C-alpha cells in the first residue's frame, strides 16, 4: 500500500519492517496540562520577548533534498526516506524517492515543542521489501536555533557502525517560533483533525489499474535460466512468475488520487538461486490512461534483449470508505437502496468485475496481550481483503481498545477471506503482532455482532484476546459464479517460504490421509474381483455390465452430481468429526531427529518412485533398450488394430468379465499389472542397463491387475 504521510505504513507492517505510527504529543491530554504562569500583564510576552521554560514553541521544517547519499541496493542506488523523531517517537516521515542518491522531497511540516532543551533526531532509511536499511542519522539541536528566523541547515549523516566516511547530507530549512499554549491549542486540534482526515483519505483508492503481462518478443533463445518481470507503483509491488517469456498474467494496482508516481517495470533473467541480471527498466505514465480503455504497451529492453509487451486498463472503483459509527453507509436508506439495486439479479449483466460490497464495523477488542512495561499496549487493527488494506487509528495505553470505525470494501471475489490483524506499537521497533482472525466472506451473517478469538501469527493456535465485529456482505450470485471460474488474484507481497519440520509433517500426514482413502477405495474394488463377499461381487458385476453397455458421456457429470448429493445427505444427518491433532505432548531431541529422518526418507522414496516411473516411460520411447521398445511397438500395434475393429465398449466388457471371473476360474491366481511389470524392465536414468532399480510399483496396480 502507498504510504500515508502521517500514519503507519500498512505495507511495512506486513513486511515486518521497522515502522511505527506518527505519534503527535498533542494527542495526549498531558501535553498542555501544565498551567501557564505569569502571563497576565506580561509585556515581554506581548512583545514576543524571550520565552520562559514553561512556554511552548513551534518548529517548522522544510525538508528540501539529500546529496550524495550512500548506496544500499544491488543496482547501485537507494530508495531513501527520512524520519524525524522526538524522544523516541516518530513525528514525521517523508515520502520514498525511488532509485535516487540525490533525492528531492520538498515537504514541510510543523511540530510543537515544550522547551528548547529537546533534540530532534533525523534518520535516513532505504526502503526495502523486508527490512529497511539504515543510511545515517543526524540531529537538530533546538537550543541552537534562533527564534523567528528561517535558516538553512545542512546535516551530515553519520553511522558509527558503518565503514563509509562520507554518508551524504540532508538539506532543510528550519524556523522556531514562540507561541502561547492557550492560543495555539485550538490550532493544534485543528491540525490533528486535518492530519487525521489526510491519513484517512490517503488510504482510499478511486480506481484500479488492470495490468496484463502478455509476453516478451525477440528475446535471446539461449538464456540459461528463466525470466521474470517486476512492477512497482508507489508502494505496490508485483513480481511475475519465473518462466519463459509467455506469461499471460493479470493483476491489479489500486489508484490513489495523490499518487503521481509512474509505473516502474524491470525485466530480470534469473540464473540459479541468487544470481540475476537486469535486462532493462523503464517507466510508464498511467496518469493519462483513459477510463475503461485497454492500452497496449511495447517497450524495447537493453541491447539485444528484445521487447516487453503488456496491457493496461483503468477501471473506476467505488465503495471504499472509512467512517464513524454514525455514518454507516448501509444504515443510510438511500445508499443502502443503491447498493442493493446495484447487486440485484436484474443487473447481473452490468459491471461483471464488481462482485459485491462488504461493510465491516470494527467495534472493539478485549483482553489483549500487553507489550509495554506498564502492562498496557498501543493497539491498532489492520483489515486486509485480497490486496486491499485499510487500518484503524491507534489507541494508546489500553488492553481493551474501542475503535468504533466502519470500513467498506468492494468485493472482487466472493471466495476471499477478510483478515483482521491487531498490532501493538512498539516505539522505534516493528509493531508487535497481538493476534489475527480470518473470516471467509461466504460465512458472514449480516448485521450480527460476532466476537472472535484471536489466533497467533502462523494460525497455529489461539492468542490472548478477542475482537468484536459487525459485518454485512451483499453480492450478485451470477457475477460471483462467473468470477469463480477465473484465476485467483495473487498476493503482492508474500513471505519467502522457509523449511519447518512441523509444516512438512502436517503436509505428509495430509497426503497420507488422501492416499489411504484412495487405497481403501481400491481395496474395496479389488475385493469385488476377489469374491470375498458373493453378494457384493454379484451386485458389482451387474452394475459394471449395465453401466458399460448403456454408457453415455452425460453419465459422468451425472455420477459426480449424485456423489455430491450423497455427501450432502451424509453431512446433514451426522456431523463430520474434526481431525485430531497429529501428536500431543512435547517431544525430546532424539524423537524430533527421528521424526525428521522419517519425513525425509518418506519424501525421498516418493520422489524416487515418481522419477523412476517417468524416466522409464521416457526410456521406452527413446530406445534405451531396443528389445523393450520393439516389444512396446508390437503391443501398441495390436492395441491399435483391436480398437480399430472392435468398439471400445466391447473391449472394456471383455476386460471386466475376465477380471470378475478370473478368481472363479483360478482361485490361486496371482494378481499383477502388465503395464507396471513391463515398466520395471525398463531402466531409469539413475541405473541404465540395470534391471530393477528399486522403485516400488504403483498402488493403482491393484485395480488393473489381471
N, C-alpha and C positions, 0 to 999 in steps of 0.2 A: 504494500500500500504506500501511497505517497505520504511524505512526512508533513504533518501539521506543524506549523511554526511554534506553537505553544502547547503541545500535548505529547503524550507518549507516542513514539513511532510504533505503530501496530506491527509493522513488518519486522522491526527489530526484536519485538517481544518473542515472536515465533522462531526467529533465528538465534535467540539466546545471546544477543549482542549486549554490551554494556550500555544500558539505556534507562532513563527514568523520566517521569513526568516533570514538566516545568512547575515548580512549586513557588507560588507568589507569597511572600511573607504576609502581605495584607489580606490573604485569605484567612489568616488566623486572627482571632479576636485580640490576642495578647500583644499584637504589634503596636496598636495605638492605645493600649490600655494604660500606659503611663500618663499621668496628668501633666499638662504643660504649665510650668510655673513661671511667675514673673513676667507675664506677657501684658497684663493690664497696665496701660500707661507707659509701656516700654518704648521710648522714642527711638532707641537704637534699632529695635526690631522693625519699627515702621520705616526707618531709613535704610533697611536692609544692611544693618551693621553685622559684625561678626556674630554668628550664632552661638548659643550656649550648647553644652553637651547633650541636653535633652531635646534639642530641636531636630527637625527632620530635613533630609536632603533628597534631591532627585538627581540621579546620574543618567545622563543621556549619552548613548553610544551610537555612532555611525560606523558600522563595520564596512570598510572600503574594499580591501583586497589583501592577498597574500603574495609574497615574492620569493621565488627560488625555494619552494618547499621540497621536502625530501621525497624520494621515490619509495613507494610501498607496494606497488603492484608489479606483476611479472612483465607487463607490457611497457615498463619504463615510465609510468605516470602514477598518479594517485587520484582518489576521489575525496577531496578534503571537505570537512565542515568544522565549525567552531562551536565550542560550548563555553558559556560564561557561567561560573559557579560562585556562589557566595555561601560561606560556612557549610560547604559540602553539598548544597542543593543547587540544581541547575536552574538558573533564572532565564536563560535564553539559549536557543540552539538555532544555528543558521541552516540554510538550505545546503544541499550537497552539490558541489560543482564537479561534474564527472570529467575524468581524464584531463586534469589540468594541474600543473605545478605553479601556476601564477593565476589563481582564481580571483574573480571579481564578484563580490557579494552584493555590495551597495544596499545594505539592510540597516535599519535604525530601530532602536527600542529604548525605553526608559525604565528605570527601576528605582524604587525608594530605598533610602539608606537611613539607619538610625544614628550613626555617628561617623566621624571621619577617621576612626581607627580601623575601619573594616578594609579588607583586601579582597579584590575580585580576581579569581583565577581564570585565566584564558587558556583553554586547551584545544588542540587541533587533532582531529582523528581522520583516518582514512576509512571510508565506508566499504565494508566487505560483506559477503553473504553470511558468514558465520560470526567472526569476532572482528570488531573494528580495531585497526592498528593505530597505535599512538604515534603522533608525528611531532610532539614537542609541546611545551607549555610556557607561559609567562604570567605576569601579574600586573594588575592595575592598583597602585597604592593610592587610596583615596586622599590621604592627608597631603600628598604631593600635588594635588590638583588645586588650581586657583578657582575661586568662586566666580560664577557668571562669566567665565571666559572659555571659549571654544578653542581647543588646540589639537594639533595632530600628534598622535603617538605612534611610534614605530617600535613594536615589541619584538625582540629577538627570542626565538623559540629555543628551548633547551630541553635536554633529556639526559640525566646523569647515567642512565643505563644504556645509552646509545654511543656508538663509536663515531658518529658523524660530528665533525667540528662545527659545521655551519648547517643549521636546520631551517634556515629561512626566517622571514619576518612577517608579522601581521601589521597592517596599517589601518588605523582607525582615528576618528575624531571623537573627543570626549568633552563633555561640559557638565560641571557640577553646579547645581543651583540650590539655594536655600528656600524652603517653603514651610509655612505654618501647618502643623498636623491637622488642626481642626478645619482649616480651609481646604486642605487638599484631600481629606478623607473621602468626600463625595466623589471627587475626581477619580480617586483610586478605585472606588466601587464601580464607577462607570467604565474605567479601564478594564477592570476584571470582567464586567459584563460583555464588553466588546471583545475581549480576548476569548471568553467562553463561547461567544457566538461565532467568532472566526474559527475556533477549534472545531465546533460542531459542523460548520459549513465546509471545512477543509476535508471532512471525512466523506462527504456526499458526492456522488457522481451523477452526471446527467445524460451520459451516452456510453456506448460500448463500441470499441474498435474490434471488429472481427478480422483477424489475420489468418490467412490460409497460406501455408508454406507449400508451394507446388513442387518445384524441382530445381535441380542445377543443370545447366546446359554447357556443353563443350568443356566439361571438367576433365582433368587428367585421368586416364584409364588405369595407369599403373600405380595407383596410390596404395601404399602399404598401410592400411588402416581404414577407418570409417570417417565419415564427415557428419558434422552437426552444426546447427546454427543457434546463436544466442540472440535473443531480442530483449530490449530494455526500453521501457517508457517510464521515466521518473524512477520510482522505487519498485515498479512492477517488472518482474524478470521472468523470462521463459526460456527453457532450453529444449531444443527439439530432440527427437530420438537419434541415437547414433546409428547411422545406416548409410547405405549408398544414396546418391542424390536423387531419390524419388520418394519424397517424404509423404506428401498428401496429408498434412496435419492441419488442424484448425484449432485456434484458441482465441480468447477474448482478453482485451485490456480495457479497464474502466477509464472513462474520460472525465477528468476533473477540470472545472472551469478555469482555475488559476494555475493549471499546469501547462506551461507553454514549451516544455522541452520536446525536442524531436525524438522520433523513434530511432534507436540505435540498433543496427543489425551488424553482426560479425560472424563470419564463417570460419570454422576450425576443422583441421584434419587431425584426428586422434591417432597417435602411434603408441601402442602399449597402454599401460595403466596411467602413467603420469605425463607422458610426453605428448604435446600437441603443438600444432603450427597454425598461426592465423593466416588465412587466405585473403583477408581484406575486411575492412569495416567501413560502413557508410551510414549516413543519417537521412531520415525521411521526414519531411514536414507534413504531419497529418492534420494541421490546423485548418487547412483549406480543403480538406476532403469533403465532398458534398454528401448530404444525408441520404442514406438508403441507395447509394450508387456504388457498385463494385468497381474498384480501380486496380488495374494491372500494373505492377512494377517489375522492371527488369534492370538489374544493376550489374555492371561489369566489375569483377573482382580484380585482384592483383594480376600481374602479367602471367599469361598462360594458365590461369586458374579458372577460366570460364565465367559464367554468368549465373546469377541467382534470380529466380522468378517466384513472386508471391503476390497475393491479392489482399486488398484492404477494403473494408466496408465500415461506415459509421452508421450505427443504428441508434435511434433515440431510446432513452431508458427513463422510466418514471417509477414511482413507488418507493424511493429511497428517502428516509427521513429519520430524524431524531427529535422527539417531542417530550413534553411533560405529560403527567398523567391526565391533566385536564384538557389536553389537546389530542386525544387519541383519534386517529383517522376513522377507524371502524365504528366509533361511537358518535360520529357526526352523520346525521341521516343522509345528507346529500352525498357525501363522499362514500358512504357505505353502499348506497344505491348504485353509484357509478362503478364501484369495484365489482359488485355482484353482477351488474349488467355486462361489464367487460369480459368476465369469465363465464358467462352463461353458455349453454349449449347452442343457442341460436347464433352466437357469434364465434363459433368454433373455427370458422374459415378465416378469421381476421387475426393477424399478428401471431403466427404459429410459434414464434420463438418465446412469447410471453406466456408461460405455462400457468402461473398463479401468483398469489400475493400472500406474504407472511407478515404477521404483526406479532411482536414479542414485547410483553411488559415485563421488564426486569424489576421485580419488586424489592427483594432483599436477600440477604444471606445471613446465616446464623452459625454461631459456634465454630468460627474459622480457626485455622492454626495460627498461633502467634509467632511472629518473626522478629519482633523488636525486643530489646532488653526490658522494656516496661511491660511486657506481656501482651502487647497490642500488635496490630498490623495496620497497614495503609492500603486497603484492598480496592481494586477496580476490576471490572469484568469486560472481557473481550468476546464478542459474538462473531462467529465465522460460519458462513453459508457458502460452500464452494470456495471460490477465490474472492468473495466479498467479505469485508470485515468492518465492523463498527465497534465502538467501545464506550463505556460509561466514564464518568468523571471519577476521580479518586476521593474517597472519604478517609480522613486521617484518624489514626488512633482509635480503632474500634475493631471488634471481632464480629459484630453483627451490623454490617452496613445496610442502609436503606437507600438504594439508588432512585427508585421510582421514576424510571425512564422508559419511554416507548420507542421501539425500533421497528422499522418496516423494511422489508427486502422484496425485490422482485424474484420470483422463483423461476429458474431456468429448467430444473429437473425435479420432478416430484419425488424422486428417489434420493435426493440429497439429504444430508444429516446436518442439523444445526448443532454446532459445538459451542459451548459456553465455557470459557476458561477464566478462573478467578486468579488474579495475580496480586502480590503484595509488593509495594515499592520498597526498595532497599537502598536508598541513597544513591551513591555513585555506581553501585553494582547492578548486575542484571536483576530484574524483578524475580521474586520467588513465586513459583507456581504453587498455589494453595490447593487447587483441585479443579476438576473439569467434569463436564457432563455432556453426553451426546443424546440427541433426541431426533429420531427419524421423522420426517415430515408426515409420513403416512400414519404415524401413531398419535398425532396430535388430536386432543379432544378440545374442540373450540370453546373458548370462554371459560374454561375451568382452571382455577388456580391449582397448580401442582407443585409439590416440594420434592426435589430430587436430592439424593445423597451424592456428594462429590466423589469422584474417582481420582486415583493417582495419575501421574503424568503418563505412564505407559498403559493405563487402563487395567493394570494388574490387580488392583484391589481397592477397597474403599479408603477414602481420605476423610479427614475430620471436617465436619461442617455440611450444611445443606444450602440450597438455593431455591427460591420461590419464584415461579413464573406464571404468566397467563399468556397463552398463545392462541392464535387463530390462523387457520390456513384455508384459503379459498382458491380453487384451481379448476381448470377446464379439463375434464377427463379425456376428451378427444385429443387435445394438444399434448396432454401428458402421455397418452398412449403412443402417439407418433414419436415423441421425444425418446421414449423407451427404446426404440429400435435404432437410435443414433448413438455415436460414441460418447462415452462418459467424459466430462470435462476433466482435464488433467490439472492437478495442483501445481501452482507456480513453484513453490518452494517446498522441497521435501528433504528431510534429513538423510544423509548418506547411510545406507543400511550397514549395521555392524553385526558381527557374529555374536550370538548369545546362545549358549547351550540349552537354556530353558526354552527359548523360542523354537530352536531346532528340534528338541524333544517333543514339544507340543505338535509341531507340524508333522513329524514322523508318526506320532500317535494318531493324528487325523487321517493320514494316508493309510495307516494300518487298519483303521476302522472301516474305511471305504473298501479296502482290499478284502477284509474279512467278510464284509457284507456281500461283495461280489462272489467270493469263493463259496459262501454258504448257498447263494443262489445257484451257482454252477453245480455244487454238490447235490442240491435238490433235483436239478435237471438230470444229473447223472444217475441218481437213484431211480428215476423213472426208466432209464435204459437198463438198469441192473435188475429190475423187477424185485426190488426189496419189499415193495408193497404191491400186490397184484391189482388191487382196486385202483391205486394211484397210477400205475403204469397203463392199465386199460383206458382210463379216462384221458391220460396224456396222449396216448396213441390215437384215440378217436379225434381229440381236438386237433392234433397235428394233421391227420388226414383231411378233415373237413376244412381246416384253415388253408392248407396248401392248395387243395382242389378248387376252393372258391375264392382264392386270394385276389384282391384288387388293391390298387395303390392307396385308395382312400381309407383302407382299414388301418394303416399305420398311424395317422393322426387320430383316428377314432380310438385305437387301442390306448394311445397316450392320454387322450381325454378321459377315458374310463379309468385309467390308473390315477390321474389327478383327482377325479371324483371319489374314487375309493379311499384315497388318503384323506380327503376332506371329511368323509364319513367317519374314518377312524379317529381323527383328532377331535371331532365334535362329541364322540361318545366317551373317549378317555384321553386325558391329557398326557402328552409325551413327557416322560421323566427327564429332568435335566441331567446333563452329563456330570459325572462325578469327577472330582479332581484326580489328576494323574497320580500324584503322590502326596502323602501327608507326612508331616514331621520334618525335622532337619536331618540332613544327610552329613555324614562325615566326609573328610577329604578323599579317602580311598573310594568311597561309594560314588562320589562325584566323578572321580577319574575313571572308574569302571563304566559309569553311565555314558561319559563322553566317548570312551573307546567303543562301546556297543553301538552308539549312534553313528560314529564314523564308519565302523565296519558295515553296518546296515546300509548306509548311503553308498559305500564303496561297492558292495555287492549288487545293489540295484543298478547303479550306473554301469557296472561291468556287464550285467545281463542285457541291458538296453543296447549298449555299444556292440556287444557280440552279435546280437540279432541283426542290427543294422548293417554291420560290416559283412556278415555272412550273406545277407541278401545282395549287397553290392558286389561281393566277390563272385556270386553266382552268375551275374550278368557280365562281368568283365573277364571271364575265362581264366580265373586264377588257377582252377583245377579243370582242365579241358573235359575230363570224363564226366564230372558233375554238370558242367554246362551243357554238354551234349545230351545227358540224361534229362535235364530240365527242358531242353528244346523238344525232345521226344514227347515228354509229358504234356507240355503246352500245345503241341501239335494235335495230340489225341484229344485234349480238352476242347480245342477249337473245333475239331471235326464233330465231336459229340454234341456240343452246344449248337452247332450249325444245323444238324439233322434232327436233334431231339430237343423239344422245348424245355426251358429251364424248370418249369413246374414239374415235369416228369422226372427230371434228374434229381430234384430235391425229394420227391416222393420215394424214388428208389433208394436214395441215401438214408431217408428216415426209416423206411421199412427194414432195411438192413441193420440199422442201429438198434431198433426195438426188438428185432428177432435174433440178434447175434447171441445174446445171453441164453435164449431158449434153445438155440441150435448147439451152442457150445458153452456150457456153464463155466468152464475153466479158462475161457479165452482171456488173454492179457490185453488190457487197453493200451492203445498207442495213438500217436498223432503223426501221420505220414509226413506232413509238411515240416514240423519241427524235427522229426527224425532225419529228414533229408538235410535240413539246415545244419544239424550237428556235424555232418560230414564235411561241410564247407568251412575252411579255416577262416578265422578272423584275422584282422591286421596285426594283432599282437602275437599271433602264433601261426603264421602262414606255413602250410605244409605239415602242421602237427594236428593229428586227429584228436578231437575232444579237448578244447581249451579250458574246460571247467565251467562254462556258462550253463546254468541250470535251464531246464525247459520252461516254457511259458505256462502260467497257470491256466490259460484258456484251453490247454490241450485236453482237459477233462471233458470239454463239451464236444470237441470234434474228433475225439479218439474213435477208431474204427476197429 
